[in-house]
Amino acid sequence: MIQRIQTIYMVAVVLLGAVLPFWVALWTDAQGIEVFAKNEIAVSLAIYGSAVLAALAIFRYKDRKSQFVLNRLNMILNLFLLGFFVYRSLNLSGETLVSEKGIGMLIPVFSIVFLVLANRAIKKDEDLVKSVDRLR
């Protein structure tokens, strides 16, 4: 069913991945230029891929197992993206005059949290269906 709570969590991941990278800078480089996700090809592909995976998972509501697997793949993609952001932030200097980290680097963290919540709700639904099948 598409009106379940996990759908709301996955819509949040879609919004985080598809809309937020246009407004929130990932980091500011040494020249003072804000770098958005659309400026970095690999980062934009990973973020938009995360949004697409979440959208696919939303419409797989009839098959909870594949929805669960798609969310797991999405979590792995976000972990790789988070690892890249950590690597990138360690290479940026910490001085505010030279460069600064942007709030956009937290997009994968929030996506992972929402995906974990969605998977918990999917698991709860799956357990409920299994318990009803046991009573037949």
C-alpha positions as CSV (number, residue, x, y, z in Angstrom):
1,M,0.0,0.0,0.0
2,I,1.3,3.3,-1.0
3,Q,-0.1,5.2,2.0
4,R,2.1,3.6,4.5
5,I,4.7,5.4,6.8
6,Q,7.6,4.0,4.8
7,T,6.4,5.8,1.8
8,I,6.7,9.1,3.6
9,Y,10.3,8.2,4.6
10,M,11.2,7.3,1.1
11,V,9.6,10.5,-0.3
12,A,11.8,12.4,2.2
13,V,14.8,10.6,0.6
14,V,13.6,11.6,-2.9
15,L,13.2,15.2,-1.8
16,L,16.7,15.2,-0.2
17,G,18.2,13.7,-3.3
18,A,16.4,15.5,-6.1
19,V,15.6,18.9,-4.7
20,L,18.0,19.8,-1.9
21,P,21.3,19.6,-3.9
22,F,20.1,22.6,-6.0
23,W,19.8,24.9,-3.0
24,V,22.4,23.7,-0.6
25,A,26.1,24.0,-1.3
26,L,28.3,21.0,-0.6
27,W,31.5,23.0,0.1
28,T,33.2,26.3,-0.7
29,D,36.6,26.0,-2.4
30,A,39.7,28.1,-1.9
31,Q,38.5,30.8,-4.4
32,G,35.3,31.3,-2.5
33,I,33.1,29.5,-5.1
34,E,30.3,27.4,-3.7
35,V,30.3,23.9,-5.1
36,F,26.9,22.4,-5.6
37,A,26.1,18.8,-6.5
38,K,25.3,19.7,-10.1
39,N,28.9,21.0,-10.5
40,E,30.5,17.6,-9.6
41,I,29.4,14.9,-12.1
42,A,30.1,11.9,-9.8
43,V,28.5,13.4,-6.8
44,S,25.4,14.5,-8.8
45,L,25.1,11.0,-10.3
46,A,25.3,9.4,-6.8
47,I,22.8,11.8,-5.3
48,Y,20.3,11.5,-8.2
49,G,20.8,7.8,-8.2
50,S,19.8,7.7,-4.6
51,A,16.7,9.7,-5.4
52,V,15.8,7.4,-8.3
53,L,16.3,4.2,-6.2
54,A,14.0,5.7,-3.5
55,A,11.4,6.5,-6.1
56,L,11.6,3.0,-7.5
57,A,11.2,1.6,-4.0
58,I,8.1,3.7,-3.4
59,F,6.4,2.1,-6.4
60,R,7.4,-1.4,-5.5
61,Y,4.9,-1.4,-2.6
62,K,3.3,-4.7,-3.6
63,D,6.6,-6.5,-3.3
64,R,8.0,-5.6,0.2
65,K,11.1,-7.8,-0.2
66,S,12.3,-6.0,-3.3
67,Q,11.4,-2.7,-1.7
68,F,13.6,-3.7,1.3
69,V,16.5,-4.7,-1.0
70,L,16.3,-1.5,-3.0
71,N,16.5,0.5,0.2
72,R,19.5,-1.5,1.3
73,L,21.2,-0.8,-2.1
74,N,20.3,2.9,-1.6
75,M,21.9,2.8,1.9
76,I,25.1,1.4,0.4
77,L,25.2,4.1,-2.3
78,N,24.7,6.7,0.4
79,L,27.5,5.2,2.5
80,F,29.9,5.5,-0.5
81,L,28.7,9.1,-1.0
82,L,29.3,9.8,2.7
83,G,32.7,8.3,2.5
84,F,33.6,10.5,-0.5
85,F,32.3,13.6,1.4
86,V,34.4,12.6,4.5
87,Y,37.5,12.1,2.3
88,R,36.8,15.5,0.6
89,S,36.3,17.3,3.9
90,L,39.5,15.9,5.3
91,N,41.3,17.3,2.2
92,L,39.8,20.7,2.6
93,S,41.5,22.9,5.1
94,G,39.7,23.8,8.2
95,E,40.4,27.6,8.0
96,T,37.4,29.7,7.3
97,L,39.4,32.1,5.2
98,V,40.4,29.4,2.7
99,S,37.5,27.0,2.4
100,E,34.5,25.8,4.4
101,K,32.4,22.7,4.5
102,G,28.7,23.1,3.4
103,I,25.6,21.7,5.0
104,G,25.0,19.7,1.8
105,M,27.5,17.1,3.0
106,L,24.9,15.9,5.4
107,I,22.4,14.8,2.7
108,P,23.6,11.2,2.8
109,V,23.4,11.1,6.6
110,F,19.8,12.2,6.5
111,S,19.0,9.8,3.6
112,I,20.5,6.9,5.5
113,V,18.4,7.7,8.6
114,F,15.2,7.9,6.6
115,L,16.0,4.7,4.7
116,V,16.7,2.8,8.0
117,L,13.3,4.1,9.3
118,A,11.6,2.9,6.1
119,N,13.2,-0.5,6.3
120,R,12.1,-0.9,9.9
121,A,8.5,-0.1,8.8
122,I,8.7,-2.5,5.9
123,K,10.0,-5.2,8.2
124,K,7.2,-4.5,10.6
125,D,4.6,-4.9,7.7
126,E,6.3,-8.1,6.6
127,D,6.1,-9.5,10.1
128,L,2.5,-8.5,10.4
129,V,1.6,-10.3,7.1
130,K,3.5,-13.4,8.2
131,S,1.7,-13.5,11.5
132,V,-1.7,-13.2,9.8
133,D,-0.7,-16.0,7.4
134,R,0.2,-18.2,10.3
135,L,-3.3,-17.9,11.7
136,R,-5.0,-19.3,8.5
